[in-house]
Every structure is written in C-alpha cells, then in structure tokens.
C-alpha cells in the first residue's frame, strides 16, 4: 500500500522536536518523591475559534506540602511577549490539583505558550503552541508581478536542453517483486541529474503504473523506494547537488542554500525546481507509466519542491507537501534561524550584496507564491511546534490554495508528520486515481 512506503520519501534532515505535554522529573535532593504535571489542550488540533483553553494538572508524591506558583506565558512565533498570568499552588502531601487557564482576546494567528511550575521541590516548563482562527491568515506581501512569466521562461529554457535519458536496470537492487532502474538525464544548464525508478513486476505486459514522484528533503540522498502497491511505480529524484546528483555541485551543507542567491536566474533552487519538471518529462516519456496519474510527494524541502513543481507543471495530478519550508519568507525571517543564519553569513562575504536584494530574489522562490497557481488536489501537513516551517507560514500558503485541498495539523509535533497523514495521503491518492 501507498502508506507503507510514503514515510521514506518524507525523510527530514533536521532533529525532530516532540513535545508531548506530559512532564515527569525527580527531586534533586535524593528522590523521596516526584511531581507529575500534565497540560491538557482543550482542542484536538490546538486550533481555537476565540479563547485558547488549557488545564494544568499537578500530582505530588512527596510527603511534604508543595507550595509555589504555576504560570503561563504567551508569545508570538517570533518570541514577543503578549500575555502571562499565574496562580498560587498549595498542594498537601501526596496531593493533587488542577488549574484552568483561558487566554482571551488574541487576533488570528499562531502563538507559543509556556507553562511553568515552581514549587518547593520541583520546577519545570512545558511548551505548547496554539492557533486562533488561522483560516483568516494572509500575507501582507504579494508575489512579484512577473512571477508566472519568470517560471514560464525557466521552463522554456529547460525545453532547449535535450534530456538524453539513460536508464540502467540494477538487478542487484531489485527486491520485493520490484525492478529498480538508475535514471540519468540532462536538466537546466546541461547538468546531469539522477534518480531511481522502481516498478512492480507484472505479468500484464500492457500494465501502466501510477507514478509517485518522491522529492528529497534538504541535502537528503534518496535511495530506491520500494513499497508493495502493485499499481504504483516510484521515481525518487535527487535534485542537483544532492545524493547521486552531486558530481557538478558538491558543496558543504550550509553552502547549498546560498548557491547563486544573488541572482534569481542563477539560484540553485531555480535549477532544482526545473530538475523536478525534467523528472516529469522523464515520466511522460515512459510508455509503461501513467502520464495522467502523477503524485508529487515530499517533506521539508521536498514539500516545498512538491508545491513548486505542481504549481509550474500542470501534469502533476496530486500534490502532497508535509512541513513545506520557505513559505512567506519575509515574515519567516524573524521567526526561524535557518536558513537565514547561513544566508546572512553569505551576504556578509559578498561586497555589494544586501539582504534586501536577497529577499527580492527569494520572492520568486516563496512557497506561498506558488500556492495560488496550484490546480491539482493538494494535501498539506504541519506540526504546531515546528521551528523550521512555523505553522503560521504554512497556513498562509494553505489559505492561498484555490484548488481542492486538505490540511492535517499535528498539535504536539515539530518538523515532522504522523501516521495519520500517511494513511490519509494513500487513501486520497487512490481515490483521486481511481485505484479501487
């Protein structure tokens, strides 16, 4: 099934942040008791229409009373303090108590909230996030007037490059009833890019396979992806400078995101998106593959690439983007460290280059600017405590999608998605492609 192998495509290169909301710690004085705290969010996805509501439960196993305070602090995604409040805690020996907190009068958006307990023998902080009417979020920054023509001209430039497809079967890599092929082809600028095509073995010589185009996370080396669905072939692409497409562009991890950033026509992500379009060209050159049933799938940078490719190439039939990065870039600058630490460092080494000039170029690579041109069904996933693709920036692009769409929010996850996403993706894909 689709859900068996999709998780491999959604490989994320960053450390995962998982905040469960349940904290337990032992006393520092030798462990003659414990304090357990649990924060309950009164919304299954952390989204509220007006008032955000929480319950803070405290249980003590100490034989002595625990006195102190429980406090909450609300900040913007960028860390600006907005609201705080506290209540007195007075728990008897081996006692427990519950404290309810309601946060009122916040405008639409996403917020971080920290619950802090400081009592006689224990102190701790539990961090959460929540949203207020995020469906109202819109960016104050528009797309460049020539955005569509820029990408149209990019595709025309790609069309002038002969693909020179080379397909080599890799018998030693075949397994689970699937054949594996190394695919090589020429892309924008004449660079050779590579990927892996796996196809189910079939006795039906006229069988045509639906195609999953798997797109990589940042500096991820995609390997052949297998799965068990007899109706689906998988083409996992390594864009320029990643995986087995590193022979011409082979740079340090922190350098990749800045390659050519001073010129939008030379920026590495322009070539990377055209690599994805060239991958669709390859799929459409193969008689055994369905040219009308292509799903673009990815997470993190792969989610960005899935959105961008599906936006500029209408041959994509279904888009699945988990935790897509680089959305609403001008607002993103003050919310995340990466990639702007690396970008600012690069700007400081280039005389005459300014950060404003870089932002002007990045407008052409802003995920939200691709969103409004999507025409295919689109699935988006986000983690509410994601510090790489913050939920407000992902929601901004989601609100800009005008085609059929669905969003899955993971209340307590960071830069990742859960099993629910994979299951939904597989079912929606099979319904869209009529694979019954």
C-alpha positions in Angstrom: 0.0 0.0 0.0 1.0 3.6 -0.5 1.2 4.2 3.2 3.9 1.5 3.6 6.5 3.5 1.6 5.5 7.2 1.8 7.3 7.7 5.1 10.6 7.1 3.4 10.0 9.9 1.0 9.3 12.3 3.8 12.8 12.0 5.2 13.7 15.1 7.1 17.3 16.0 7.8 16.7 18.0 11.0 16.4 16.8 14.6 12.8 16.1 15.5 11.1 18.1 18.3 8.4 16.2 20.1 6.6 17.9 22.9 4.1 15.5 24.5 2.7 17.8 27.1 3.4 15.4 29.9 6.4 16.0 32.1 7.9 14.0 34.9 11.0 14.7 37.0 12.6 13.5 40.2 13.6 15.7 43.1 17.2 16.8 43.2 17.5 16.0 46.9 17.7 12.2 46.6 14.4 11.2 45.1 12.0 10.8 48.1 9.1 12.0 45.9 8.0 13.1 42.4 5.9 15.7 40.9 3.9 14.8 37.7 2.5 17.6 35.5 0.2 17.2 32.6 -1.0 20.0 30.3 -4.3 19.3 28.5 -5.2 21.3 25.4 -8.9 21.7 25.0 -8.7 21.3 21.3 -7.6 18.1 19.5 -5.5 20.1 17.0 -4.7 23.1 19.1 -6.8 25.4 16.9 -9.4 27.7 18.6 -12.0 30.0 17.3 -11.6 32.6 20.0 -10.4 31.6 23.5 -7.5 29.2 24.0 -8.2 26.9 26.9 -5.9 24.6 28.9 -5.9 22.6 32.1 -2.7 22.1 34.1 -2.8 19.1 36.4 -0.2 18.6 39.2 0.2 15.4 41.2 2.8 15.1 44.1 4.1 12.0 45.8 6.1 14.0 48.3 5.4 13.6 52.0 5.8 17.3 52.4 3.5 20.1 51.1 4.4 21.7 47.8 4.0 25.5 47.6 4.7 27.9 44.9 3.1 29.1 41.6 2.0 27.9 38.2 2.4 30.5 35.4 1.8 30.7 31.7 3.5 32.9 29.2 2.2 33.6 25.6 4.5 34.8 22.9 4.3 35.4 19.2 6.1 32.9 16.9 8.9 35.4 16.8 9.1 35.4 20.7 7.5 38.7 21.5 5.8 38.5 25.0 2.0 39.0 24.8 0.2 37.7 27.9 1.0 36.0 31.2 -0.8 35.0 34.3 -0.1 32.9 37.4 -1.9 31.1 40.2 -0.8 30.1 43.7 0.0 26.4 44.3 -0.6 24.8 47.7 -0.7 21.0 47.5 -0.7 18.9 50.5 1.5 15.8 51.0 0.8 13.2 48.3 -1.8 15.6 46.9 -3.0 16.8 43.5 -4.7 19.9 42.0 -5.9 21.2 38.6 -5.7 24.7 37.3 -7.6 26.1 34.3 -6.3 28.8 32.1 -8.2 30.7 29.4 -6.4 33.0 27.0 -8.7 35.7 25.6 -8.6 38.5 23.0 -5.9 37.4 20.7 -6.0 38.2 17.0 -6.0 35.4 14.4 -2.6 33.7 14.2 -0.3 31.2 15.9 1.2 31.6 19.3 3.7 29.8 21.6 2.7 29.1 25.2 4.9 28.0 28.1 3.5 26.6 31.4 5.9 26.9 34.3 5.6 25.4 37.7 7.9 26.4 40.6 7.1 24.7 43.9 9.1 23.6 47.0 10.9 20.6 45.5 10.2 20.9 41.8 10.3 23.3 38.8 9.7 22.6 35.1 8.4 24.2 31.9 6.1 22.6 29.3 5.9 24.3 25.9 2.9 24.2 23.6 1.6 26.1 20.6 -1.9 27.1 19.5 -3.8 28.9 16.8 -6.6 31.4 16.7 -8.7 31.4 13.6 -5.8 30.6 11.3 -8.1 30.4 8.3 -8.0 34.3 8.3 -4.2 34.5 7.8 -3.0 36.2 4.7 0.5 37.6 4.0 0.9 41.4 3.6 3.5 40.6 0.9 2.4 39.9 -2.6 4.1 37.9 -5.3 6.3 39.7 -7.9 4.3 40.9 -10.9 6.4 38.8 -13.3 6.3 35.6 -11.1 4.4 33.5 -13.6 6.4 34.7 -16.6 9.7 34.0 -14.7 8.8 30.4 -14.3 7.3 30.2 -17.8 10.6 31.4 -19.2 12.5 29.0 -16.9 10.6 26.1 -18.5 11.3 27.4 -22.0 15.0 27.4 -21.1 14.7 23.8 -19.9 13.0 22.8 -23.1 16.1 23.8 -25.0 18.2 21.2 -23.1 18.0 17.7 -24.7 17.2 15.3 -21.8 19.4 12.4 -23.1 17.7 9.9 -20.8 19.8 7.0 -19.8 18.0 4.1 -17.9 20.1 1.3 -16.5 18.5 -1.7 -14.7 20.1 -2.6 -11.4 19.3 -6.3 -10.9 21.2 -6.5 -7.6 18.9 -3.8 -6.1 15.7 -5.5 -7.2 13.6 -6.9 -4.4 10.0 -7.3 -3.1 8.8 -8.0 -6.6 10.0 -4.7 -7.9 12.6 -3.8 -10.6 15.0 -1.0 -10.0 16.5 1.4 -12.6 19.1 4.1 -12.3 17.9 7.1 -14.3 20.2 9.8 -15.6 19.2 12.9 -17.6 20.2 16.4 -18.5 18.5 19.3 -16.8 18.7 23.1 -16.8 22.2 24.3 -17.6 23.1 20.9 -19.0 23.7 19.4 -15.6 23.2 15.7 -15.2 20.7 14.7 -12.5 19.9 11.2 -11.3 17.2 9.3 -9.6 15.8 5.8 -9.0 12.8 4.3 -10.7 11.2 1.2 -9.1 8.4 -0.6 -10.9 6.3 -3.6 -9.7 6.8 -6.7 -11.7 3.7 -7.6 -13.6 2.6 -10.4 -15.9 0.5 -7.9 -17.8 2.7 -6.5 -20.5 0.3 -3.7 -21.1 0.1 -2.6 -17.4 0.5 1.1 -16.9 1.5 2.3 -13.4 0.5 5.3 -11.4 3.7 7.3 -10.5 4.8 8.7 -7.2 7.5 11.3 -7.7 9.4 11.4 -4.4 11.2 14.6 -3.8 14.1 15.0 -1.3 14.5 16.9 1.9 17.4 19.3 2.3 20.7 17.5 1.4 19.0 14.1 1.6 20.3 11.3 -0.5 17.2 9.5 -1.8 17.7 5.8 -2.4 15.4 3.4 -4.4 12.0 3.3 -2.7 10.1 0.1 -2.9 6.7 -0.3 -1.3 4.2 -3.1 -2.0 1.4 -1.4 -4.1 1.2 -3.3 -7.4 -0.3 -0.3 -9.1 2.3 2.3 -8.2 5.8 2.9 -9.6 8.1 5.2 -7.6 10.5 7.7 -9.1 12.8 9.1 -6.3 14.7 12.1 -7.6 17.9 13.5 -6.4 18.0 17.2 -7.4 21.3 18.9 -8.4 23.8 18.9 -5.6 22.1 16.1 -3.6 22.5 12.4 -3.4 23.9 10.8 -6.6 23.5 14.2 -8.4 26.4 15.8 -6.6 29.1 15.5 -9.2 29.0 19.1 -10.6 27.5 20.8 -7.5 29.3 19.2 -4.4 29.3 21.7 -1.6 29.0 21.8 2.2 25.6 21.5 3.7 25.4 25.2 4.9 26.6 26.5 1.5 24.0 24.8 -0.7 21.1 27.1 0.2 23.1 30.2 -0.8 24.4 29.0 -4.2 23.7 31.8 -6.7 21.3 33.5 -4.3 22.4 37.0 -5.5 20.8 36.3 -9.0 17.3 34.7 -9.2 18.2 33.3 -12.7 21.2 31.5 -11.2 19.9 30.5 -7.9 20.2 26.8 -7.1 16.5 26.3 -6.3 15.6 27.5 -9.8 17.6 24.7 -11.2 16.3 22.3 -8.6 12.6 23.1 -9.5 13.5 22.6 -13.1 15.1 19.3 -12.2 11.7 18.2 -10.9 10.0 19.3 -14.1 12.6 17.3 -16.0 11.6 14.3 -13.9 8.0 14.8 -15.0 9.3 14.9 -18.6 11.0 11.6 -18.0 7.9 10.0 -16.5 5.9 11.2 -19.6 8.5 9.6 -21.9 7.9 6.1 -20.5 5.1 4.0 -22.1 4.6 1.9 -19.0 3.9 4.9 -16.7 0.6 6.7 -16.4 1.1 10.3 -17.7 -2.2 11.4 -16.2 -1.7 10.0 -12.7 1.4 11.5 -11.1 1.6 12.4 -7.5 4.4 14.7 -6.2 5.4 13.9 -2.6 7.9 15.4 -0.2 8.6 16.7 3.2 10.5 19.9 4.3 12.5 21.0 1.2 10.7 18.1 -0.5 7.4 19.6 0.5 8.5 22.9 -1.0 9.6 21.2 -4.2 6.3 19.3 -4.4 4.3 22.5 -4.2 6.5 24.4 -6.6 6.6 21.6 -9.2 2.9 21.1 -9.0 2.3 24.8 -9.4 4.5 25.3 -12.5 3.8 21.9 -14.1 0.2 21.1 -14.6 1.0 17.5 -15.5 1.1 16.7 -11.7 -2.2 15.3 -10.7 -1.9 15.3 -7.0 0.4 17.2 -4.6 1.4 16.1 -1.1 3.5 18.6 0.9 4.5 17.9 4.5 6.1 20.7 6.6 7.0 22.7 3.5 9.8 25.2 4.1 10.4 28.7 2.7 6.8 30.0 2.9 6.0 33.7 3.5 9.8 34.3 3.5 9.7 38.0 4.5 7.7 37.1 7.7 9.7 34.0 8.2 13.0 35.9 8.6 12.2 37.0 12.2 10.8 33.5 13.2 13.4 30.9 12.4 17.2 30.7 12.5 17.7 28.5 9.4 18.3 29.2 6.6 18.8 32.9 7.4 21.9 32.4 9.5 23.6 30.9 6.5 22.2 33.4 4.1 23.3 36.4 6.3 26.7 34.9 6.7 27.0 34.6 2.9 25.7 38.2 2.3 28.4 39.5 4.6 31.1 37.9 2.4 29.8 39.4 -0.8 30.6 43.1 -1.4 27.7 45.0 -2.8 25.2 42.3 -2.0 22.5 43.3 0.5 20.0 41.2 2.5 17.1 43.2 0.9 18.4 42.2 -2.6 18.4 38.5 -1.5 14.8 38.9 -0.2 13.8 40.3 -3.6 15.2 37.2 -5.2 13.6 34.9 -2.7 10.2 36.3 -3.6 10.4 34.1 -6.7 11.0 31.0 -4.5 8.4 31.7 -1.8 6.2 28.6 -1.3 3.1 30.8 -0.7 3.6 32.4 -4.1 3.3 29.0 -5.8 0.2 28.1 -3.9 -2.3 30.3 -5.7 -1.3 28.7 -9.1 -2.0 25.1 -7.9 -4.8 23.4 -9.8 -4.5 19.8 -8.6 -5.8 18.3 -5.3 -3.3 19.2 -2.6 -2.6 17.7 0.9 -0.6 19.7 3.4 0.7 18.6 6.8 2.2 20.7 9.6 3.4 20.4 13.1 2.2 23.1 15.5 5.6 23.3 17.3 7.7 23.3 14.1 10.6 25.7 14.4 11.7 25.3 10.8 8.3 25.7 9.0 6.3 27.6 11.6 2.5 26.9 11.4 1.6 30.5 10.5 3.7 30.4 7.4 2.4 27.1 6.3 -1.2 28.1 6.9 -0.6 31.3 4.9 0.3 29.2 1.8 -2.5 26.8 2.5 -5.1 29.6 2.6 -3.8 30.7 -0.8 -4.5 27.4 -2.5 -7.7 27.6 -4.6 -7.8 24.0 -5.8 -9.3 21.1 -3.8 -7.2 20.9 -0.6 -6.9 19.3 2.9 -4.8 20.2 5.9 -3.7 17.9 8.7 -2.4 19.6 11.9 -0.3 17.7 14.4 -0.7 19.6 17.7 2.3 18.3 19.5 4.8 17.6 16.7 7.7 19.7 15.3 9.2 19.3 11.9 7.5 16.0 11.1 4.1 14.4 10.4 2.4 11.4 12.0 0.9 8.2 10.7 -2.5 9.9 10.1 -1.0 11.9 7.3 0.4 8.9 5.5 -2.9 7.0 5.8 -4.9 10.0 4.5 -2.5 10.6 1.7 -2.7 7.0 0.5 -6.4 6.9 0.6 -6.9 10.2 -1.2 -4.3 9.3 -3.8 -6.1 6.0 -4.6 -9.5 7.8 -4.7 -8.1 10.5 -7.0 -6.5 8.0 -9.3 -9.5 5.6 -9.1 -7.3 2.7 -7.8 -10.1 0.6 -6.3 
